[in-house]
Amino acid sequence: MSPAARPRAGRPRIAISLGDPSGVGPEVTAGALRALRGELVPLVFGDRRVLSRALGGLGLPVVEPGAPLPPGGALVATTALPAAQLRPGRPAPEAGAAQLAYVAAAFRAVREGAAAALCTAPVSKAQVARALPGFVGHTEWLEAACGARRSVMMLAGDRLRIALVTNHVAFSRLRRALTVPRIVDTLAITHRALREDLGIARPRLALAALNPHAGEEGAFGDEESRLLAPALEAARAAGAPAVGPFPADSVFFRAALGEFDAVVALYHDQGLIPVKLLDAVGGDPAVNVTLGLPIVRTSPDHGVAYDIAGKGKASAASMIAALRLAVRIANVRARAAR
Protein backbone atom coordinates (compact mmCIF):
# COMPACT_ATOMS: atom_id res chain seq x y z
CA MET A 1 0.00 0.00 0.00
CA SER A 2 1.45 3.37 -0.96
CA PRO A 3 1.75 6.15 1.63
CA ALA A 4 -1.11 8.00 -0.12
CA ALA A 5 -3.49 5.09 0.41
CA ARG A 6 -2.55 4.36 4.02
CA PRO A 7 -5.16 5.29 6.62
CA ARG A 8 -4.65 8.67 8.19
CA ALA A 9 -6.41 8.68 11.54
CA GLY A 10 -8.49 5.78 10.26
CA ARG A 11 -9.37 7.47 6.93
CA PRO A 12 -8.10 5.25 4.12
CA ARG A 13 -8.49 6.06 0.45
CA ILE A 14 -11.26 3.90 -1.06
CA ALA A 15 -11.66 3.34 -4.82
CA ILE A 16 -15.35 3.24 -5.81
CA SER A 17 -16.65 2.03 -9.17
CA LEU A 18 -19.95 3.75 -9.95
CA GLY A 19 -21.68 0.75 -11.54
CA ASP A 20 -24.50 1.00 -14.08
CA PRO A 21 -24.97 4.69 -14.92
CA SER A 22 -28.70 4.03 -15.43
CA GLY A 23 -29.11 2.26 -12.09
CA VAL A 24 -29.10 3.40 -8.48
CA GLY A 25 -25.32 3.22 -8.07
CA PRO A 26 -24.68 6.93 -8.58
CA GLU A 27 -27.35 8.07 -6.13
CA VAL A 28 -26.54 5.57 -3.36
CA THR A 29 -22.86 6.42 -3.71
CA ALA A 30 -23.61 10.11 -3.37
CA GLY A 31 -25.83 9.50 -0.35
CA ALA A 32 -23.25 7.27 1.30
CA LEU A 33 -20.39 9.73 0.79
CA ARG A 34 -22.48 12.54 2.27
CA ALA A 35 -23.21 10.36 5.31
CA LEU A 36 -19.59 9.25 5.69
CA ARG A 37 -17.88 12.59 5.18
CA GLY A 38 -14.70 12.50 7.22
CA GLU A 39 -14.56 8.68 7.52
CA LEU A 40 -12.72 7.96 4.26
CA VAL A 41 -11.06 9.53 1.22
CA PRO A 42 -13.08 8.63 -1.91
CA LEU A 43 -11.83 8.00 -5.45
CA VAL A 44 -14.98 7.56 -7.55
CA PHE A 45 -14.65 6.12 -11.08
CA GLY A 46 -17.56 6.73 -13.45
CA ASP A 47 -18.92 8.72 -16.37
CA ARG A 48 -18.18 12.43 -16.51
CA ARG A 49 -21.84 13.49 -16.87
CA VAL A 50 -23.05 11.14 -14.15
CA LEU A 51 -20.31 12.13 -11.75
CA SER A 52 -21.16 15.82 -12.20
CA ARG A 53 -24.90 15.22 -11.94
CA ALA A 54 -25.00 12.84 -8.98
CA LEU A 55 -21.85 13.69 -7.03
CA GLY A 56 -21.12 17.25 -8.06
CA GLY A 57 -22.30 18.63 -4.74
CA LEU A 58 -19.69 16.76 -2.72
CA GLY A 59 -16.94 19.26 -3.48
CA LEU A 60 -14.63 16.69 -5.05
CA PRO A 61 -12.63 17.71 -8.13
CA VAL A 62 -13.19 15.92 -11.45
CA VAL A 63 -9.94 14.56 -12.89
CA GLU A 64 -8.97 12.65 -16.00
CA PRO A 65 -7.69 9.07 -15.83
CA GLY A 66 -3.97 9.04 -15.16
CA ALA A 67 -3.93 12.55 -13.70
CA PRO A 68 -2.41 13.18 -10.27
CA LEU A 69 -4.91 12.35 -7.53
CA PRO A 70 -5.68 15.11 -5.02
CA PRO A 71 -5.06 14.08 -1.39
CA GLY A 72 -8.65 14.78 -0.40
CA GLY A 73 -10.23 12.50 -3.02
CA ALA A 74 -11.54 12.92 -6.56
CA LEU A 75 -14.10 11.97 -9.18
CA VAL A 76 -12.27 10.19 -12.02
CA ALA A 77 -14.01 10.74 -15.38
CA THR A 78 -13.39 7.29 -16.86
CA THR A 79 -15.91 7.63 -19.73
CA ALA A 80 -17.85 10.38 -21.51
CA LEU A 81 -20.98 8.63 -22.82
CA PRO A 82 -23.76 10.35 -24.79
CA ALA A 83 -26.57 11.65 -22.62
CA ALA A 84 -29.02 9.20 -24.26
CA GLN A 85 -27.13 6.30 -22.67
CA LEU A 86 -27.27 7.78 -19.17
CA ARG A 87 -30.97 8.02 -18.41
CA PRO A 88 -31.93 6.70 -14.95
CA GLY A 89 -34.07 3.60 -15.21
CA ARG A 90 -33.45 3.27 -18.95
CA PRO A 91 -30.61 0.77 -19.39
CA ALA A 92 -28.44 1.19 -22.45
CA PRO A 93 -26.78 -1.98 -23.73
CA GLU A 94 -23.85 0.10 -24.98
CA ALA A 95 -23.09 1.06 -21.38
CA GLY A 96 -21.99 -2.47 -20.50
CA ALA A 97 -18.41 -1.79 -21.54
CA ALA A 98 -18.43 1.42 -19.51
CA GLN A 99 -19.49 -0.40 -16.34
CA LEU A 100 -16.61 -2.80 -16.78
CA ALA A 101 -14.24 0.12 -17.40
CA TYR A 102 -15.16 1.67 -14.03
CA VAL A 103 -14.48 -1.61 -12.22
CA ALA A 104 -11.18 -2.11 -14.05
CA ALA A 105 -9.98 1.44 -13.34
CA ALA A 106 -10.93 1.29 -9.65
CA PHE A 107 -9.29 -2.13 -9.36
CA ARG A 108 -6.08 -0.79 -10.89
CA ALA A 109 -6.03 2.02 -8.35
CA VAL A 110 -6.03 -0.54 -5.56
CA ARG A 111 -3.54 -2.90 -7.18
CA GLU A 112 -1.14 -0.03 -7.87
CA GLY A 113 -1.35 1.23 -4.29
CA ALA A 114 -3.30 4.44 -4.92
CA ALA A 115 -6.19 3.17 -2.77
CA ALA A 116 -6.48 0.81 0.19
CA ALA A 117 -9.74 -0.90 -0.80
CA LEU A 118 -12.28 -1.30 -3.59
CA CYS A 119 -16.04 -0.77 -3.21
CA THR A 120 -18.19 -1.62 -6.25
CA ALA A 121 -21.63 -0.16 -6.92
CA PRO A 122 -24.07 -2.52 -8.70
CA VAL A 123 -23.61 -3.44 -12.36
CA SER A 124 -25.99 -5.09 -14.80
CA LYS A 125 -24.45 -8.53 -15.32
CA ALA A 126 -26.43 -8.95 -18.55
CA GLN A 127 -25.12 -5.67 -20.02
CA VAL A 128 -21.52 -6.28 -18.99
CA ALA A 129 -21.72 -9.79 -20.47
CA ARG A 130 -22.53 -8.23 -23.85
CA ALA A 131 -19.18 -6.47 -23.70
CA LEU A 132 -17.36 -9.34 -22.02
CA PRO A 133 -18.95 -12.70 -22.87
CA GLY A 134 -18.88 -15.05 -19.92
CA PHE A 135 -19.03 -12.31 -17.28
CA VAL A 136 -21.14 -13.53 -14.35
CA GLY A 137 -20.28 -11.04 -11.62
CA HIS A 138 -17.73 -8.89 -9.84
CA THR A 139 -16.53 -11.76 -7.64
CA GLU A 140 -15.46 -14.03 -10.46
CA TRP A 141 -13.98 -11.16 -12.50
CA LEU A 142 -11.88 -9.98 -9.55
CA GLU A 143 -10.74 -13.51 -8.76
CA ALA A 144 -9.41 -13.82 -12.32
CA ALA A 145 -7.93 -10.31 -12.34
CA CYS A 146 -6.05 -11.01 -9.12
CA GLY A 147 -4.90 -14.43 -10.27
CA ALA A 148 -6.39 -15.88 -7.11
CA ARG A 149 -6.82 -19.64 -6.96
CA ARG A 150 -10.13 -19.26 -5.16
CA SER A 151 -12.22 -16.49 -3.63
CA VAL A 152 -15.35 -16.64 -1.50
CA MET A 153 -18.43 -14.43 -1.56
CA MET A 154 -19.57 -13.46 1.92
CA LEU A 155 -22.66 -11.42 2.82
CA ALA A 156 -22.02 -9.61 6.08
CA GLY A 157 -24.47 -7.71 8.26
CA ASP A 158 -24.40 -6.72 11.91
CA ARG A 159 -26.25 -9.88 12.97
CA LEU A 160 -25.47 -12.43 10.27
CA ARG A 161 -22.49 -13.33 8.09
CA ILE A 162 -22.93 -15.91 5.33
CA ALA A 163 -20.14 -17.28 3.11
CA LEU A 164 -21.00 -19.26 -0.03
CA VAL A 165 -19.44 -22.48 -1.31
CA THR A 166 -20.95 -21.81 -4.77
CA ASN A 167 -22.01 -18.47 -6.20
CA HIS A 168 -23.87 -18.19 -9.50
CA VAL A 169 -24.38 -21.87 -10.26
CA ALA A 170 -27.58 -23.29 -11.75
CA PHE A 171 -29.33 -25.57 -9.30
CA SER A 172 -29.21 -28.42 -11.83
CA ARG A 173 -25.39 -28.25 -11.70
CA LEU A 174 -25.09 -28.00 -7.94
CA ARG A 175 -24.37 -31.67 -7.26
CA ARG A 176 -21.30 -31.51 -9.52
CA ALA A 177 -20.15 -28.19 -8.07
CA LEU A 178 -20.21 -29.33 -4.44
CA THR A 179 -16.98 -31.19 -3.72
CA VAL A 180 -15.04 -31.86 -0.54
CA PRO A 181 -12.03 -29.72 -1.63
CA ARG A 182 -14.28 -26.78 -2.53
CA ILE A 183 -16.11 -26.93 0.80
CA VAL A 184 -12.80 -27.20 2.69
CA ASP A 185 -11.41 -24.20 0.78
CA THR A 186 -14.50 -22.14 1.64
CA LEU A 187 -14.27 -23.01 5.33
CA ALA A 188 -10.54 -22.22 5.43
CA ILE A 189 -10.80 -18.92 3.53
CA THR A 190 -13.74 -17.79 5.66
CA HIS A 191 -12.04 -18.73 8.92
CA ARG A 192 -8.87 -16.85 7.93
CA ALA A 193 -10.82 -13.74 6.87
CA LEU A 194 -12.75 -13.64 10.13
CA ARG A 195 -9.44 -13.58 11.97
CA GLU A 196 -7.25 -11.47 9.71
CA ASP A 197 -9.75 -9.01 8.20
CA LEU A 198 -12.43 -8.72 10.88
CA GLY A 199 -10.21 -9.20 13.91
CA ILE A 200 -12.16 -12.11 15.46
CA ALA A 201 -9.51 -14.01 17.41
CA ARG A 202 -11.33 -17.36 17.65
CA PRO A 203 -14.02 -17.50 14.95
CA ARG A 204 -17.10 -19.65 15.60
CA LEU A 205 -17.92 -21.05 12.17
CA ALA A 206 -20.86 -23.29 11.24
CA LEU A 207 -21.64 -25.27 8.07
CA ALA A 208 -25.19 -25.48 6.72
CA ALA A 209 -26.55 -28.83 5.57
CA LEU A 210 -27.90 -29.44 2.07
CA ASN A 211 -30.86 -31.72 2.72
CA PRO A 212 -33.93 -31.36 4.97
CA HIS A 213 -33.11 -32.19 8.60
CA ALA A 214 -29.44 -32.50 7.60
CA GLY A 215 -30.30 -35.67 5.70
CA GLU A 216 -32.05 -37.37 8.67
CA GLU A 217 -29.27 -39.99 8.91
CA GLY A 218 -29.41 -40.69 5.19
CA ALA A 219 -33.20 -40.85 4.82
CA PHE A 220 -33.24 -37.62 2.76
CA GLY A 221 -29.85 -37.76 1.06
CA ASP A 222 -26.24 -38.71 1.72
CA GLU A 223 -24.41 -35.44 1.04
CA GLU A 224 -24.07 -34.73 4.75
CA SER A 225 -22.12 -37.95 5.39
CA ARG A 226 -20.46 -38.22 1.98
CA LEU A 227 -19.35 -34.58 1.51
CA LEU A 228 -19.94 -32.34 4.48
CA ALA A 229 -18.64 -34.46 7.35
CA PRO A 230 -15.33 -35.24 5.57
CA ALA A 231 -14.97 -31.55 4.66
CA LEU A 232 -15.44 -30.48 8.27
CA GLU A 233 -12.84 -33.01 9.40
CA ALA A 234 -10.34 -31.84 6.78
CA ALA A 235 -10.94 -28.17 7.62
CA ARG A 236 -10.32 -28.82 11.31
CA ALA A 237 -7.09 -30.65 10.46
CA ALA A 238 -6.04 -27.63 8.37
CA GLY A 239 -6.55 -25.24 11.29
CA ALA A 240 -10.01 -23.96 10.35
CA PRO A 241 -12.34 -25.53 12.94
CA ALA A 242 -16.05 -25.45 12.13
CA VAL A 243 -19.13 -27.26 13.40
CA GLY A 244 -22.11 -28.85 11.68
CA PRO A 245 -23.59 -29.67 9.31
CA PHE A 246 -26.70 -28.09 10.79
CA PRO A 247 -30.16 -28.04 9.16
CA ALA A 248 -30.53 -24.88 7.10
CA ASP A 249 -33.91 -24.15 8.67
CA SER A 250 -32.25 -23.48 12.04
CA VAL A 251 -28.56 -22.63 11.61
CA PHE A 252 -29.14 -19.11 10.30
CA PHE A 253 -31.33 -17.90 13.14
CA ARG A 254 -28.89 -19.48 15.60
CA ALA A 255 -26.14 -17.38 14.03
CA ALA A 256 -28.34 -14.27 14.03
CA LEU A 257 -28.88 -14.77 17.77
CA GLY A 258 -25.12 -14.80 18.35
CA GLU A 259 -24.17 -18.47 18.52
CA PHE A 260 -21.87 -18.33 15.48
CA ASP A 261 -19.71 -15.60 13.92
CA ALA A 262 -20.48 -16.86 10.41
CA VAL A 263 -22.24 -19.64 8.53
CA VAL A 264 -20.96 -21.31 5.36
CA ALA A 265 -23.92 -21.95 3.03
CA LEU A 266 -23.73 -24.35 0.10
CA TYR A 267 -25.46 -22.36 -2.62
CA HIS A 268 -26.54 -18.84 -3.51
CA ASP A 269 -30.16 -18.65 -2.40
CA GLN A 270 -29.64 -20.81 0.70
CA GLY A 271 -27.39 -18.08 2.05
CA LEU A 272 -28.91 -14.94 0.58
CA ILE A 273 -32.53 -15.50 1.61
CA PRO A 274 -31.88 -15.12 5.37
CA VAL A 275 -29.53 -12.19 4.82
CA LYS A 276 -32.02 -10.28 2.68
CA LEU A 277 -34.90 -11.14 4.98
CA LEU A 278 -33.04 -9.61 7.92
CA ASP A 279 -32.37 -6.53 5.82
CA ALA A 280 -36.01 -6.19 4.75
CA VAL A 281 -37.70 -6.75 8.10
CA GLY A 282 -34.93 -6.06 10.58
CA GLY A 283 -33.13 -3.11 9.03
CA ASP A 284 -29.79 -4.93 8.95
CA PRO A 285 -28.25 -4.04 5.55
CA ALA A 286 -25.77 -6.61 4.32
CA VAL A 287 -22.48 -6.10 2.52
CA ASN A 288 -21.02 -8.32 -0.18
CA VAL A 289 -17.35 -8.82 0.67
CA THR A 290 -14.97 -10.95 -1.40
CA LEU A 291 -12.73 -13.13 0.75
CA GLY A 292 -9.46 -14.69 -0.32
CA LEU A 293 -8.22 -11.87 -2.57
CA PRO A 294 -5.00 -9.92 -2.08
CA ILE A 295 -7.11 -6.75 -2.18
CA VAL A 296 -10.05 -5.57 -0.06
CA ARG A 297 -13.36 -5.54 -1.96
CA THR A 298 -16.87 -4.80 -0.71
CA SER A 299 -20.18 -4.01 -2.41
CA PRO A 300 -23.76 -3.20 -1.42
CA ASP A 301 -26.08 -6.19 -1.35
CA HIS A 302 -28.52 -5.08 -4.04
CA GLY A 303 -28.79 -4.73 -7.77
CA VAL A 304 -29.18 -1.85 -10.20
CA ALA A 305 -32.88 -1.35 -9.31
CA TYR A 306 -33.94 0.29 -12.57
CA ASP A 307 -37.53 0.60 -11.31
CA ILE A 308 -36.58 3.21 -8.71
CA ALA A 309 -33.45 4.72 -10.26
CA GLY A 310 -33.52 8.50 -10.35
CA LYS A 311 -36.73 8.72 -8.29
CA GLY A 312 -35.13 9.51 -4.95
CA LYS A 313 -36.32 6.23 -3.43
CA ALA A 314 -33.08 4.26 -3.27
CA SER A 315 -31.66 3.71 0.21
CA ALA A 316 -27.96 4.31 0.69
CA ALA A 317 -27.87 2.07 3.80
CA SER A 318 -26.15 -0.90 2.17
CA MET A 319 -23.62 1.33 0.38
CA ILE A 320 -22.85 3.06 3.68
CA ALA A 321 -22.32 -0.35 5.29
CA ALA A 322 -20.16 -1.48 2.36
CA LEU A 323 -17.89 1.54 2.60
CA ARG A 324 -17.64 1.27 6.37
CA LEU A 325 -16.64 -2.38 6.12
CA ALA A 326 -14.02 -1.51 3.49
CA VAL A 327 -12.62 1.10 5.88
CA ARG A 328 -12.62 -1.41 8.76
CA ILE A 329 -10.77 -4.10 6.82
CA ALA A 330 -8.30 -1.60 5.35
CA ASN A 331 -7.51 -0.35 8.86
CA VAL A 332 -7.11 -3.89 10.23
CA ARG A 333 -4.72 -4.80 7.40
CA ALA A 334 -2.78 -1.57 7.81
CA ARG A 335 -2.25 -2.23 11.54
CA ALA A 336 -1.13 -5.80 10.81
CA ALA A 337 1.40 -4.52 8.24
CA ARG A 338 3.12 -2.15 10.65
C-alpha positions as CSV (number, residue, x, y, z in Angstrom):
1,M,0.0,0.0,0.0
2,S,1.4,3.4,-1.0
3,P,1.7,6.1,1.6
4,A,-1.1,8.0,-0.1
5,A,-3.5,5.1,0.4
6,R,-2.6,4.4,4.0
7,P,-5.2,5.3,6.6
8,R,-4.7,8.7,8.2
9,A,-6.4,8.7,11.5
10,G,-8.5,5.8,10.3
11,R,-9.4,7.5,6.9
12,P,-8.1,5.2,4.1
13,R,-8.5,6.1,0.5
14,I,-11.3,3.9,-1.1
15,A,-11.7,3.3,-4.8
16,I,-15.3,3.2,-5.8
17,S,-16.7,2.0,-9.2
18,L,-20.0,3.8,-9.9
19,G,-21.7,0.7,-11.5
20,D,-24.5,1.0,-14.1
21,P,-25.0,4.7,-14.9
22,S,-28.7,4.0,-15.4
23,G,-29.1,2.3,-12.1
24,V,-29.1,3.4,-8.5
25,G,-25.3,3.2,-8.1
26,P,-24.7,6.9,-8.6
27,E,-27.4,8.1,-6.1
28,V,-26.5,5.6,-3.4
29,T,-22.9,6.4,-3.7
30,A,-23.6,10.1,-3.4
31,G,-25.8,9.5,-0.3
32,A,-23.2,7.3,1.3
33,L,-20.4,9.7,0.8
34,R,-22.5,12.5,2.3
35,A,-23.2,10.4,5.3
36,L,-19.6,9.3,5.7
37,R,-17.9,12.6,5.2
38,G,-14.7,12.5,7.2
39,E,-14.6,8.7,7.5
40,L,-12.7,8.0,4.3
41,V,-11.1,9.5,1.2
42,P,-13.1,8.6,-1.9
43,L,-11.8,8.0,-5.4
44,V,-15.0,7.6,-7.6
45,F,-14.7,6.1,-11.1
46,G,-17.6,6.7,-13.4
47,D,-18.9,8.7,-16.4
48,R,-18.2,12.4,-16.5
49,R,-21.8,13.5,-16.9
50,V,-23.1,11.1,-14.1
51,L,-20.3,12.1,-11.8
52,S,-21.2,15.8,-12.2
53,R,-24.9,15.2,-11.9
54,A,-25.0,12.8,-9.0
55,L,-21.8,13.7,-7.0
56,G,-21.1,17.2,-8.1
57,G,-22.3,18.6,-4.7
58,L,-19.7,16.8,-2.7
59,G,-16.9,19.3,-3.5
60,L,-14.6,16.7,-5.0
61,P,-12.6,17.7,-8.1
62,V,-13.2,15.9,-11.4
63,V,-9.9,14.6,-12.9
64,E,-9.0,12.7,-16.0
65,P,-7.7,9.1,-15.8
66,G,-4.0,9.0,-15.2
67,A,-3.9,12.6,-13.7
68,P,-2.4,13.2,-10.3
69,L,-4.9,12.3,-7.5
70,P,-5.7,15.1,-5.0
71,P,-5.1,14.1,-1.4
72,G,-8.7,14.8,-0.4
73,G,-10.2,12.5,-3.0
74,A,-11.5,12.9,-6.6
75,L,-14.1,12.0,-9.2
76,V,-12.3,10.2,-12.0
77,A,-14.0,10.7,-15.4
78,T,-13.4,7.3,-16.9
79,T,-15.9,7.6,-19.7
80,A,-17.8,10.4,-21.5
81,L,-21.0,8.6,-22.8
82,P,-23.8,10.4,-24.8
83,A,-26.6,11.6,-22.6
84,A,-29.0,9.2,-24.3
85,Q,-27.1,6.3,-22.7
86,L,-27.3,7.8,-19.2
87,R,-31.0,8.0,-18.4
88,P,-31.9,6.7,-14.9
89,G,-34.1,3.6,-15.2
90,R,-33.4,3.3,-18.9
91,P,-30.6,0.8,-19.4
92,A,-28.4,1.2,-22.5
93,P,-26.8,-2.0,-23.7
94,E,-23.9,0.1,-25.0
95,A,-23.1,1.1,-21.4
96,G,-22.0,-2.5,-20.5
97,A,-18.4,-1.8,-21.5
98,A,-18.4,1.4,-19.5
99,Q,-19.5,-0.4,-16.3
100,L,-16.6,-2.8,-16.8
101,A,-14.2,0.1,-17.4
102,Y,-15.2,1.7,-14.0
103,V,-14.5,-1.6,-12.2
104,A,-11.2,-2.1,-14.1
105,A,-10.0,1.4,-13.3
106,A,-10.9,1.3,-9.6
107,F,-9.3,-2.1,-9.4
108,R,-6.1,-0.8,-10.9
109,A,-6.0,2.0,-8.3
110,V,-6.0,-0.5,-5.6
111,R,-3.5,-2.9,-7.2
112,E,-1.1,0.0,-7.9
113,G,-1.3,1.2,-4.3
114,A,-3.3,4.4,-4.9
115,A,-6.2,3.2,-2.8
116,A,-6.5,0.8,0.2
117,A,-9.7,-0.9,-0.8
118,L,-12.3,-1.3,-3.6
119,C,-16.0,-0.8,-3.2
120,T,-18.2,-1.6,-6.2
121,A,-21.6,-0.2,-6.9
122,P,-24.1,-2.5,-8.7
123,V,-23.6,-3.4,-12.4
124,S,-26.0,-5.1,-14.8
125,K,-24.5,-8.5,-15.3
126,A,-26.4,-9.0,-18.6
127,Q,-25.1,-5.7,-20.0
128,V,-21.5,-6.3,-19.0
129,A,-21.7,-9.8,-20.5
130,R,-22.5,-8.2,-23.9
131,A,-19.2,-6.5,-23.7
132,L,-17.4,-9.3,-22.0
133,P,-19.0,-12.7,-22.9
134,G,-18.9,-15.1,-19.9
135,F,-19.0,-12.3,-17.3
136,V,-21.1,-13.5,-14.3
137,G,-20.3,-11.0,-11.6
138,H,-17.7,-8.9,-9.8
139,T,-16.5,-11.8,-7.6
140,E,-15.5,-14.0,-10.5
141,W,-14.0,-11.2,-12.5
142,L,-11.9,-10.0,-9.5
143,E,-10.7,-13.5,-8.8
144,A,-9.4,-13.8,-12.3
145,A,-7.9,-10.3,-12.3
146,C,-6.0,-11.0,-9.1
147,G,-4.9,-14.4,-10.3
148,A,-6.4,-15.9,-7.1
149,R,-6.8,-19.6,-7.0
150,R,-10.1,-19.3,-5.2
151,S,-12.2,-16.5,-3.6
152,V,-15.3,-16.6,-1.5
153,M,-18.4,-14.4,-1.6
154,M,-19.6,-13.5,1.9
155,L,-22.7,-11.4,2.8
156,A,-22.0,-9.6,6.1
157,G,-24.5,-7.7,8.3
158,D,-24.4,-6.7,11.9
159,R,-26.3,-9.9,13.0
160,L,-25.5,-12.4,10.3
161,R,-22.5,-13.3,8.1
162,I,-22.9,-15.9,5.3
163,A,-20.1,-17.3,3.1
164,L,-21.0,-19.3,0.0
165,V,-19.4,-22.5,-1.3
166,T,-21.0,-21.8,-4.8
167,N,-22.0,-18.5,-6.2
168,H,-23.9,-18.2,-9.5
169,V,-24.4,-21.9,-10.3
170,A,-27.6,-23.3,-11.8
171,F,-29.3,-25.6,-9.3
172,S,-29.2,-28.4,-11.8
173,R,-25.4,-28.2,-11.7
174,L,-25.1,-28.0,-7.9
175,R,-24.4,-31.7,-7.3
176,R,-21.3,-31.5,-9.5
177,A,-20.2,-28.2,-8.1
178,L,-20.2,-29.3,-4.4
179,T,-17.0,-31.2,-3.7
180,V,-15.0,-31.9,-0.5
181,P,-12.0,-29.7,-1.6
182,R,-14.3,-26.8,-2.5
183,I,-16.1,-26.9,0.8
184,V,-12.8,-27.2,2.7
185,D,-11.4,-24.2,0.8
186,T,-14.5,-22.1,1.6
187,L,-14.3,-23.0,5.3
188,A,-10.5,-22.2,5.4
189,I,-10.8,-18.9,3.5
190,T,-13.7,-17.8,5.7
191,H,-12.0,-18.7,8.9
192,R,-8.9,-16.9,7.9
193,A,-10.8,-13.7,6.9
194,L,-12.7,-13.6,10.1
195,R,-9.4,-13.6,12.0
196,E,-7.2,-11.5,9.7
197,D,-9.8,-9.0,8.2
198,L,-12.4,-8.7,10.9
199,G,-10.2,-9.2,13.9
200,I,-12.2,-12.1,15.5
201,A,-9.5,-14.0,17.4
202,R,-11.3,-17.4,17.6
203,P,-14.0,-17.5,15.0
204,R,-17.1,-19.6,15.6
205,L,-17.9,-21.0,12.2
206,A,-20.9,-23.3,11.2
207,L,-21.6,-25.3,8.1
208,A,-25.2,-25.5,6.7
209,A,-26.5,-28.8,5.6
210,L,-27.9,-29.4,2.1
211,N,-30.9,-31.7,2.7
212,P,-33.9,-31.4,5.0
213,H,-33.1,-32.2,8.6
214,A,-29.4,-32.5,7.6
215,G,-30.3,-35.7,5.7
216,E,-32.0,-37.4,8.7
217,E,-29.3,-40.0,8.9
218,G,-29.4,-40.7,5.2
219,A,-33.2,-40.8,4.8
220,F,-33.2,-37.6,2.8
221,G,-29.8,-37.8,1.1
222,D,-26.2,-38.7,1.7
223,E,-24.4,-35.4,1.0
224,E,-24.1,-34.7,4.8
225,S,-22.1,-38.0,5.4
226,R,-20.5,-38.2,2.0
227,L,-19.3,-34.6,1.5
228,L,-19.9,-32.3,4.5
229,A,-18.6,-34.5,7.4
230,P,-15.3,-35.2,5.6
231,A,-15.0,-31.5,4.7
232,L,-15.4,-30.5,8.3
233,E,-12.8,-33.0,9.4
234,A,-10.3,-31.8,6.8
235,A,-10.9,-28.2,7.6
236,R,-10.3,-28.8,11.3
237,A,-7.1,-30.7,10.5
238,A,-6.0,-27.6,8.4
239,G,-6.5,-25.2,11.3
240,A,-10.0,-24.0,10.4
241,P,-12.3,-25.5,12.9
242,A,-16.0,-25.4,12.1
243,V,-19.1,-27.3,13.4
244,G,-22.1,-28.8,11.7
245,P,-23.6,-29.7,9.3
246,F,-26.7,-28.1,10.8
247,P,-30.2,-28.0,9.2
248,A,-30.5,-24.9,7.1
249,D,-33.9,-24.2,8.7
250,S,-32.2,-23.5,12.0
251,V,-28.6,-22.6,11.6
252,F,-29.1,-19.1,10.3
253,F,-31.3,-17.9,13.1
254,R,-28.9,-19.5,15.6
255,A,-26.1,-17.4,14.0
256,A,-28.3,-14.3,14.0
257,L,-28.9,-14.8,17.8
258,G,-25.1,-14.8,18.3
259,E,-24.2,-18.5,18.5
260,F,-21.9,-18.3,15.5
261,D,-19.7,-15.6,13.9
262,A,-20.5,-16.9,10.4
263,V,-22.2,-19.6,8.5
264,V,-21.0,-21.3,5.4
265,A,-23.9,-21.9,3.0
266,L,-23.7,-24.3,0.1
267,Y,-25.5,-22.4,-2.6
268,H,-26.5,-18.8,-3.5
269,D,-30.2,-18.7,-2.4
270,Q,-29.6,-20.8,0.7
271,G,-27.4,-18.1,2.0
272,L,-28.9,-14.9,0.6
273,I,-32.5,-15.5,1.6
274,P,-31.9,-15.1,5.4
275,V,-29.5,-12.2,4.8
276,K,-32.0,-10.3,2.7
277,L,-34.9,-11.1,5.0
278,L,-33.0,-9.6,7.9
279,D,-32.4,-6.5,5.8
280,A,-36.0,-6.2,4.8
281,V,-37.7,-6.7,8.1
282,G,-34.9,-6.1,10.6
283,G,-33.1,-3.1,9.0
284,D,-29.8,-4.9,8.9
285,P,-28.3,-4.0,5.6
286,A,-25.8,-6.6,4.3
287,V,-22.5,-6.1,2.5
288,N,-21.0,-8.3,-0.2
289,V,-17.3,-8.8,0.7
290,T,-15.0,-11.0,-1.4
291,L,-12.7,-13.1,0.8
292,G,-9.5,-14.7,-0.3
293,L,-8.2,-11.9,-2.6
294,P,-5.0,-9.9,-2.1
295,I,-7.1,-6.7,-2.2
296,V,-10.0,-5.6,-0.1
297,R,-13.4,-5.5,-2.0
298,T,-16.9,-4.8,-0.7
299,S,-20.2,-4.0,-2.4
300,P,-23.8,-3.2,-1.4
301,D,-26.1,-6.2,-1.4
302,H,-28.5,-5.1,-4.0
303,G,-28.8,-4.7,-7.8
304,V,-29.2,-1.9,-10.2
305,A,-32.9,-1.3,-9.3
306,Y,-33.9,0.3,-12.6
307,D,-37.5,0.6,-11.3
308,I,-36.6,3.2,-8.7
309,A,-33.4,4.7,-10.3
310,G,-33.5,8.5,-10.4
311,K,-36.7,8.7,-8.3
312,G,-35.1,9.5,-5.0
313,K,-36.3,6.2,-3.4
314,A,-33.1,4.3,-3.3
315,S,-31.7,3.7,0.2
316,A,-28.0,4.3,0.7
317,A,-27.9,2.1,3.8
318,S,-26.2,-0.9,2.2
319,M,-23.6,1.3,0.4
320,I,-22.9,3.1,3.7
321,A,-22.3,-0.3,5.3
322,A,-20.2,-1.5,2.4
323,L,-17.9,1.5,2.6
324,R,-17.6,1.3,6.4
325,L,-16.6,-2.4,6.1
326,A,-14.0,-1.5,3.5
327,V,-12.6,1.1,5.9
328,R,-12.6,-1.4,8.8
329,I,-10.8,-4.1,6.8
330,A,-8.3,-1.6,5.3
331,N,-7.5,-0.3,8.9
332,V,-7.1,-3.9,10.2
333,R,-4.7,-4.8,7.4
334,A,-2.8,-1.6,7.8
335,R,-2.3,-2.2,11.5
336,A,-1.1,-5.8,10.8
337,A,1.4,-4.5,8.2
338,R,3.1,-2.2,10.6
